[in-house]
């Protein structure tokens, strides 16, 4: 009987990354462009077949561009085109086309892979947005780790996805209850029941509750809009069942961080799983896909009471949860005296930068009538 060979784990429990390989999606009717250098190998992949592609390579030294039409009707799933770059320039891949009425297959996403001759140094590749105000506390949560921190009532917690498509589980406990020996943290079931939606969002349905139905936090800003409140923070058992025993996981990371506050460990922690992209299909199966978040996207929350919080940079690299690669999370805590407008982000098209909603001309008068405007 053949033995399934699993990739070896690093001492920290993660599969080793290939720093030379970069992978980028090319959305339907979208364009992806990446700078390249001599010796880089470029591969364009048609994962589902029958999807036309347009590859354009510009050259800094010549000032021109070469365009090649790829794939299309009859291309097989997984078909690929490769080339090696001989001069500095930019690679541009288009995925044109749209659904037609003559029986042709619908358009599908392409994938662009670049194997660097010299891997880029991403150790300082921060794409953090400017602070919303002067932070009281800043925490860099390294990939595959977690950190616990205290927050006072009225303070603001901004969780930032540094490089994009990185999940961050969030725990919050009422600090006064903890000091009285009563552990009450975010309870997703209570929150869903009271809100009537899958997870909170800016507006009327913005609060996170514990099992006593006391509010712990509220969501003030969200530039992504797709998160999860159904699954546990990843666990040792999840990786064991998948064939990766000993894999680092969020729940164990949380246990270590919460120990100084005498919070008993758990095999799996219920959490608000920020940037996690999940859904249920028509058969009620729980599905996950690559996150929607991009570099610099954030969620801003406000503490309803004194809290013990913990945030993770999820170590899941065995499925699409973090787009197959784990990166950092950044947390900023702002003083309670600051004021931030409640807002959500809108992208007119999938490739646009997010535009935050703003108050209309009626905002000054209508917002004075309620704190839930």
ABEGO torsion letter per residue (X at the ends): XBBBBBBBBBAAGBBBBBAABBBBBBBBGBBBBBBBBBGBBBBBBBAAEGBBBBBBBBBAAAGBBBBBBBEEBGBBBGBBBBBBBABBEBBBBBBBEBBBAAGBBBBBBBBBBBBBABBBBAAABBABBBBABBBABBBBBBBGBBBBBBBBBGBBBBBBBAAEGBBBBBBBBBAAAAAAGBBBBBBAAAAAAAAGBABBBBEABABBBBAAGBBABBBABBAAGBBBAABBBBBAAAAAAAGBBGBBBAAAAAAAAAAAAGBBBBABBBBBBBGBBBBBBAAGBBBBBBBABBBGBBBBBBBABBBBBBBBBBABAABAAAGGBBBBBBBBBBBAABBBBBBBBBBABAABBBBBBBBBAAAAAAAAABAAX
